[in-house]
Amino acid sequence: MIGRRFLPGAVPAIYLSLVMIASTTHAQVQPWVTCYIGGWNLNTDDNGSMPLSAVDFSAMTVADHMAILPSEYSPFINTNVNGMTAENSRKLIAAAHAAGTKATVTVGSWNTEGAFRVACAQNNLAGFVSSIVSFVKDRGYDGVDIDWEPLTLPDTARYASLIRALRAALPSPKYLLTTTGAWGEPYGVFADIQEYVDQINLMTYDLSWASPGYNTWYNGCVYSNGVTVPGNGLPAPSCDYIVGLFEDAGVNSSKLGIGSLCGGTVWKGGVMRDGKGVTGPNQAWVVPPTVTSDVPLYSPDGKSGIMQKYFEPQYYHWDQGAEAAYLSIDSLVSFNDYFISFDDASSISAKFAYVRKKHLGGIMLYELGMAYPGHGTLPILRVVKSEILENAK
């Protein structure tokens, strides 16, 4: 589940077992919290940059172990990647189950569309599905997440066939079947397959870049707040705008989750008309800034994460209209100016509020290792847990 790089059209809580909060007039279901955990961060024998002991599995409903990959060759899956060893699967599943949390496994990631296309060809689909199902059952996972990226219109029939076949082979409610969706994808196919899946988690992050016709913008704000893209006049990308695109295509809001990145986007330098570099949202440039996406909140070296390298209280801002946090660093020379967009405690609380307001299914966090400070437990999960407990009262 890597941030996409194309223009469309041109983080913890006691276990959320979907507890019903009853009243005399209605009942409200707590949102799901699906957290992606990269096998590359755990590595062999759980000795990687983030130990399992750092993860509070009671802060989520689903722990997704990622990722194995589709392959163009029989048996059409590649499991020898991303530290997805049998022992790491065993340890992660055991830790999740001990907390009453489901454990699923992702198939796919960014730039896997070619392999998916071949694996889902008519003569290969049955073998591909059989390989996935065998992996899920042999390892003891509670289900599978399909991350076909990017998903384009010509591939929708094969994608839908895969989803239907997996649901038949992994029946509900014993097994979870989840999938990802994104801005710019063929939204109608998600309406077609929604009855077969438990979650459609939207990658509502990595939504900005220094491309012609665009201004600086947030990594993943809640609202567009009336801001439009200069090049096409459409709303600036936001959770609300993207959710609306899926709903307009016929996807039920209860099947949708919005995403929160455990990192952010760093805009550096550039030159605006006044000669300064970019320092905030919705700024136009004459000379484009450099943009680095998927920058972790924390890094194992203790130096290069957003909170370690850039954060100082005087740089922090909260955009009430867009509901987004950012850092604004205005230096003496434009080259050292920064606009840094990321999710923090306020952003996560705003996203939970939006989920409740819109009656969405839940929230997805990608990827927990990006938020690990190198010691203790994940701060982002403490934030999510506090948020859920407060609103479950």
C-alpha positions as CSV (number, residue, x, y, z in Angstrom):
1,M,0.0,0.0,0.0
2,I,2.4,2.6,-1.2
3,G,1.4,6.2,-2.0
4,R,0.3,6.6,-5.6
5,R,2.0,9.0,-8.1
6,F,-0.6,9.6,-10.8
7,L,-3.1,12.3,-11.5
8,P,-6.7,11.0,-11.6
9,G,-8.3,11.5,-14.8
10,A,-5.6,13.4,-16.7
11,V,-3.6,5.6,15.6
12,P,-5.3,2.8,19.9
13,A,-8.4,1.4,22.3
14,I,-9.6,-1.7,23.9
15,Y,-10.4,-4.3,21.3
16,L,-13.2,-3.0,19.1
17,S,-15.2,-6.1,18.5
18,L,-17.9,-3.9,16.9
19,V,-19.5,-3.3,20.3
20,M,-23.0,-2.0,20.1
21,I,-23.7,1.1,22.1
22,A,-27.4,0.9,22.6
23,S,-29.9,3.7,23.3
24,T,-33.7,3.7,23.4
25,T,-33.9,5.0,19.8
26,H,-30.9,3.6,18.0
27,A,-27.7,1.6,18.2
28,Q,-24.3,2.8,17.0
29,V,-21.5,0.4,15.9
30,Q,-18.0,1.4,16.8
31,P,-15.8,1.9,13.7
32,W,-13.3,-0.6,12.7
33,V,-9.6,0.2,13.1
34,T,-7.5,-1.6,10.6
35,C,-3.7,-1.2,11.1
36,Y,-1.2,-2.3,8.5
37,I,2.1,-3.7,9.8
38,G,4.9,-4.1,7.3
39,G,6.7,-7.4,7.5
40,W,9.9,-5.5,6.5
41,N,9.8,-3.7,9.8
42,L,9.7,-6.9,11.8
43,N,12.1,-9.0,9.7
44,T,13.2,-12.5,10.6
45,D,12.4,-13.7,14.1
46,D,10.9,-10.3,15.0
47,N,14.3,-8.6,15.3
48,G,13.7,-5.8,13.0
49,S,13.3,-2.1,13.6
50,M,10.0,-2.4,15.3
51,P,9.4,-5.3,17.8
52,L,5.9,-6.7,18.2
53,S,6.0,-5.7,21.8
54,A,5.7,-2.1,20.6
55,V,2.3,-2.8,19.1
56,D,-0.8,-2.5,21.3
57,F,-3.0,-5.0,19.4
58,S,-6.0,-4.1,21.7
59,A,-6.0,-0.7,19.9
60,M,-7.4,-2.1,16.7
61,T,-10.0,-4.5,15.3
62,V,-7.8,-5.8,12.5
63,A,-4.0,-6.2,12.3
64,D,-3.0,-6.6,8.7
65,H,0.4,-8.2,8.0
66,M,1.8,-7.0,4.8
67,A,2.6,-8.1,2.3
68,I,2.9,-11.1,0.0
69,L,2.8,-10.3,-3.7
70,P,1.0,-11.6,-6.8
71,S,3.2,-13.3,-9.3
72,E,3.0,-13.9,-13.1
73,Y,4.1,-17.5,-12.6
74,S,2.5,-20.5,-11.0
75,P,1.6,-20.7,-8.1
76,F,1.0,-16.9,-8.7
77,I,2.1,-15.7,-5.3
78,N,5.5,-14.7,-3.9
79,T,5.7,-15.2,-0.2
80,N,9.5,-14.9,0.0
81,V,9.3,-11.1,0.4
82,N,9.0,-8.4,3.1
83,G,10.1,-10.6,5.9
84,M,6.8,-12.6,5.7
85,T,8.3,-15.7,7.3
86,A,6.2,-18.5,8.8
87,E,7.6,-17.6,12.2
88,N,6.8,-13.9,11.9
89,S,3.3,-14.8,10.8
90,R,2.9,-17.1,13.9
91,K,4.1,-14.4,16.3
92,L,2.0,-11.6,14.8
93,I,-1.2,-13.8,14.7
94,A,-0.6,-15.0,18.3
95,A,-0.1,-11.4,19.6
96,A,-3.2,-10.2,17.7
97,H,-5.4,-13.1,18.9
98,A,-4.3,-12.7,22.5
99,A,-5.8,-9.2,22.4
100,G,-9.0,-10.3,20.7
101,T,-8.0,-8.8,17.4
102,K,-8.3,-10.3,13.9
103,A,-5.1,-10.8,11.9
104,T,-5.2,-10.6,8.1
105,V,-2.6,-10.7,5.3
106,T,-2.2,-8.3,2.4
107,V,-1.7,-9.5,-1.2
108,G,-0.3,-6.8,-3.3
109,S,1.1,-3.2,-3.1
110,W,2.0,-0.4,-5.4
111,N,3.0,-1.3,-8.9
112,T,1.6,-4.9,-8.7
113,E,-1.1,-4.4,-11.3
114,G,0.9,-6.3,-14.0
115,A,1.3,-9.4,-11.8
116,F,-2.4,-9.2,-10.7
117,R,-3.5,-9.0,-14.3
118,V,-1.7,-12.2,-15.3
119,A,-2.6,-14.1,-12.1
120,C,-6.3,-13.2,-12.6
121,A,-6.4,-14.3,-16.3
122,Q,-9.1,-16.8,-17.0
123,N,-6.7,-19.8,-17.0
124,N,-4.8,-18.7,-13.9
125,L,-7.5,-17.4,-11.5
126,A,-8.4,-20.7,-9.9
127,G,-4.8,-21.4,-9.2
128,F,-4.1,-17.9,-7.8
129,V,-7.1,-18.1,-5.5
130,S,-6.1,-21.5,-4.3
131,S,-2.6,-20.3,-3.5
132,I,-4.0,-17.4,-1.5
133,V,-6.5,-19.5,0.4
134,S,-3.9,-22.1,1.2
135,F,-1.5,-19.5,2.5
136,V,-4.2,-17.9,4.7
137,K,-5.3,-21.2,6.2
138,D,-1.9,-22.7,6.6
139,R,-0.6,-19.7,8.4
140,G,-3.7,-19.2,10.5
141,Y,-4.8,-15.7,9.3
142,D,-8.4,-14.6,9.7
143,G,-8.7,-13.3,6.2
144,V,-7.0,-11.5,3.3
145,D,-6.7,-7.9,2.1
146,I,-6.4,-7.2,-1.7
147,D,-4.2,-4.2,-2.6
148,W,-4.3,-4.0,-6.4
149,E,-2.4,-0.8,-7.2
150,P,-3.1,1.0,-9.4
151,L,-6.5,-0.4,-10.4
152,T,-7.5,0.9,-13.8
153,L,-10.6,0.5,-15.8
154,P,-9.4,-2.3,-18.1
155,D,-8.6,-4.4,-15.1
156,T,-11.9,-4.1,-13.3
157,A,-13.5,-7.3,-14.6
158,R,-10.5,-9.4,-13.5
159,Y,-10.4,-7.6,-10.1
160,A,-14.1,-8.3,-9.5
161,S,-13.6,-11.9,-10.5
162,L,-10.8,-12.2,-8.0
163,I,-12.9,-10.7,-5.2
164,R,-15.9,-12.9,-5.9
165,A,-13.8,-16.1,-6.1
166,L,-12.0,-15.2,-2.8
167,R,-15.3,-14.6,-1.0
168,A,-16.6,-18.0,-2.2
169,A,-13.4,-19.7,-1.0
170,L,-13.2,-17.7,2.3
171,P,-16.8,-17.4,3.4
172,S,-18.0,-14.8,5.9
173,P,-18.1,-14.4,8.8
174,K,-15.4,-16.9,9.5
175,Y,-13.0,-15.0,7.2
176,L,-12.5,-11.3,6.6
177,L,-12.1,-10.1,3.0
178,T,-11.0,-6.5,2.7
179,T,-9.6,-4.3,-0.1
180,T,-8.2,-0.9,-0.8
181,G,-9.4,1.9,-3.0
182,A,-8.1,5.3,-4.0
183,W,-8.7,8.6,-5.6
184,G,-8.8,8.3,-9.4
185,E,-9.7,4.6,-9.6
186,P,-12.8,3.3,-11.4
187,Y,-15.2,3.9,-8.5
188,G,-18.1,1.9,-9.9
189,V,-16.3,-1.5,-9.5
190,F,-16.3,-1.0,-5.8
191,A,-20.1,-0.7,-5.8
192,D,-20.2,-3.9,-7.8
193,I,-18.1,-5.9,-5.3
194,Q,-19.1,-4.3,-2.1
195,E,-21.5,-7.2,-1.1
196,Y,-18.5,-9.5,-1.1
197,V,-16.1,-7.5,1.1
198,D,-16.1,-6.5,4.7
199,Q,-14.1,-3.3,4.3
200,I,-13.1,-0.9,1.5
201,N,-10.3,1.1,3.0
202,L,-9.5,4.3,1.1
203,M,-5.9,5.6,0.7
204,T,-6.8,9.1,1.6
205,Y,-3.2,10.2,1.9
206,D,-0.3,11.1,-0.4
207,L,-2.7,13.4,-2.2
208,S,-0.4,16.2,-3.1
209,W,2.7,16.7,-5.3
210,A,4.5,19.5,-7.2
211,S,2.8,18.9,-10.6
212,P,1.8,21.6,-13.1
213,G,-1.7,22.9,-12.4
214,Y,-1.5,22.1,-8.7
215,N,-0.6,24.2,-5.6
216,T,0.8,23.0,-2.3
217,W,-1.7,20.9,-0.4
218,Y,-2.1,18.6,2.5
219,N,-1.0,15.0,2.6
220,G,-4.5,13.9,3.6
221,C,-6.9,16.5,5.2
222,V,-10.5,15.8,6.1
223,Y,-12.1,18.6,4.1
224,S,-11.3,20.5,0.9
225,N,-12.6,23.7,2.7
226,G,-13.6,25.4,-0.6
227,V,-10.1,25.1,-2.1
228,T,-10.0,24.0,-5.7
229,V,-7.2,22.8,-7.9
230,P,-6.2,25.7,-10.2
231,G,-5.5,23.4,-13.2
232,N,-9.0,21.8,-13.3
233,G,-11.3,23.7,-10.8
234,L,-12.1,20.5,-8.9
235,P,-12.0,20.4,-5.1
236,A,-8.6,20.0,-3.6
237,P,-8.2,16.3,-2.6
238,S,-9.5,15.5,0.9
239,C,-11.2,12.6,2.7
240,D,-14.6,14.2,2.3
241,Y,-14.2,14.7,-1.5
242,I,-12.9,11.2,-2.1
243,V,-15.5,9.5,0.1
244,G,-18.1,11.5,-1.9
245,L,-16.8,10.1,-5.2
246,F,-17.2,6.5,-3.9
247,E,-20.6,7.2,-2.5
248,D,-21.8,8.9,-5.7
249,A,-20.8,5.7,-7.5
250,G,-23.1,3.7,-5.3
251,V,-20.8,2.4,-2.5
252,N,-22.5,2.2,0.8
253,S,-20.9,4.5,3.4
254,S,-20.8,1.6,5.9
255,K,-18.3,-0.3,3.7
256,L,-15.9,2.6,3.5
257,G,-12.9,3.4,5.8
258,I,-10.7,6.5,5.5
259,G,-6.9,6.3,5.7
260,S,-4.4,7.9,8.0
261,L,-0.7,7.8,7.1
262,C,1.8,7.3,9.9
263,G,4.0,9.8,8.3
264,G,3.6,12.8,6.0
265,T,4.8,14.9,3.0
266,V,7.7,17.3,3.1
267,W,7.6,20.2,0.6
268,K,11.0,22.0,0.5
269,G,12.1,25.2,-1.2
270,G,10.8,26.2,-4.6
271,V,10.2,29.9,-5.5
272,M,6.9,31.7,-5.3
273,R,6.2,35.0,-7.0
274,D,7.4,36.9,-3.9
275,G,10.8,35.1,-4.0
276,K,10.1,33.0,-1.0
277,G,9.8,29.3,-0.7
278,V,6.6,27.4,0.1
279,T,5.6,27.4,3.7
280,G,1.9,26.5,3.8
281,P,-1.1,25.0,2.0
282,N,-2.5,26.3,-1.3
283,Q,0.5,28.2,-2.4
284,A,1.5,28.6,-6.1
285,W,5.1,28.5,-7.2
286,V,7.2,29.8,-10.1
287,V,10.0,27.3,-9.5
288,P,8.6,24.0,-8.2
289,P,9.6,22.8,-4.7
290,T,10.9,19.3,-4.1
291,V,8.3,17.0,-2.6
292,T,9.1,13.9,-0.5
293,S,6.1,11.6,0.3
294,D,5.8,8.9,2.9
295,V,8.2,10.5,5.2
296,P,7.9,8.6,8.6
297,L,6.8,10.4,11.7
298,Y,9.8,8.7,13.4
299,S,12.8,6.8,12.1
300,P,15.0,4.1,13.8
301,D,18.1,6.4,13.5
302,G,16.4,9.0,15.7
303,K,17.1,11.7,13.2
304,S,15.2,11.7,10.0
305,G,11.5,11.3,11.0
306,I,9.2,14.4,10.8
307,M,9.0,14.6,14.6
308,Q,12.7,14.2,15.0
309,K,14.1,16.3,12.2
310,Y,11.6,19.1,11.7
311,F,9.2,19.5,14.6
312,E,9.4,22.5,16.9
313,P,6.3,24.0,18.7
314,Q,6.6,27.4,17.0
315,Y,6.4,25.7,13.5
316,Y,3.1,23.9,14.3
317,H,-0.2,25.0,12.8
318,W,-3.8,23.6,12.7
319,D,-6.1,24.4,9.8
320,Q,-9.5,24.4,11.3
321,G,-11.4,24.5,8.0
322,A,-9.5,21.6,6.3
323,E,-8.9,19.8,9.7
324,A,-5.2,19.2,9.1
325,A,-2.0,19.7,10.9
326,Y,1.2,21.1,9.3
327,L,4.6,22.6,10.0
328,S,5.5,26.0,8.4
329,I,9.3,26.8,8.4
330,D,10.1,30.2,7.0
331,S,13.9,30.5,6.7
332,L,16.1,33.3,5.5
333,V,16.6,31.7,2.1
334,S,13.9,30.0,0.1
335,F,15.8,26.8,-0.3
336,N,15.4,26.1,3.4
337,D,11.7,26.9,3.6
338,Y,9.4,24.0,4.4
339,F,5.7,23.0,4.3
340,I,5.2,19.7,6.1
341,S,1.8,18.0,6.2
342,F,1.2,15.0,8.5
343,D,-1.4,13.4,10.8
344,D,-1.1,14.1,14.5
345,A,-3.5,13.5,17.5
346,S,-5.8,16.4,16.4
347,S,-5.9,15.0,12.8
348,I,-6.8,11.5,14.0
349,S,-9.5,12.8,16.3
350,A,-10.9,14.8,13.4
351,K,-11.0,11.7,11.2
352,F,-12.8,9.7,13.9
353,A,-15.3,12.5,14.2
354,Y,-15.8,12.5,10.4
355,V,-16.3,8.7,10.4
356,R,-19.0,9.0,13.0
357,K,-20.6,12.0,11.3
358,K,-20.8,10.3,7.9
359,H,-21.6,6.8,9.3
360,L,-18.6,5.3,7.7
361,G,-17.3,1.9,8.5
362,G,-14.0,2.8,10.0
363,I,-10.4,4.0,9.8
364,M,-7.2,2.5,8.4
365,L,-3.7,3.3,9.5
366,Y,-0.8,2.8,7.2
367,E,2.0,1.7,8.2
368,L,2.7,1.4,11.9
369,G,6.4,1.1,11.5
370,M,6.5,4.6,10.2
371,A,5.4,5.9,13.6
372,Y,7.7,3.9,15.8
373,P,10.1,6.1,17.8
374,G,12.6,3.3,18.5
375,H,11.5,2.6,22.1
376,G,8.4,1.9,24.1
377,T,5.0,1.5,22.5
378,L,3.6,3.3,19.5
379,P,2.4,6.8,20.4
380,I,-0.1,6.9,17.5
381,L,-1.9,3.8,18.9
382,R,-2.2,5.5,22.3
383,V,-3.9,8.4,20.5
384,V,-6.4,6.2,18.7
385,K,-7.1,4.2,21.9
386,S,-7.8,7.4,23.8
387,E,-10.1,8.6,21.1
388,I,-12.1,5.4,21.0
389,L,-12.4,5.1,24.7
390,E,-13.6,8.7,25.1
391,N,-16.3,8.3,22.5
392,A,-17.4,4.9,23.7
393,K,-18.6,6.5,27.0
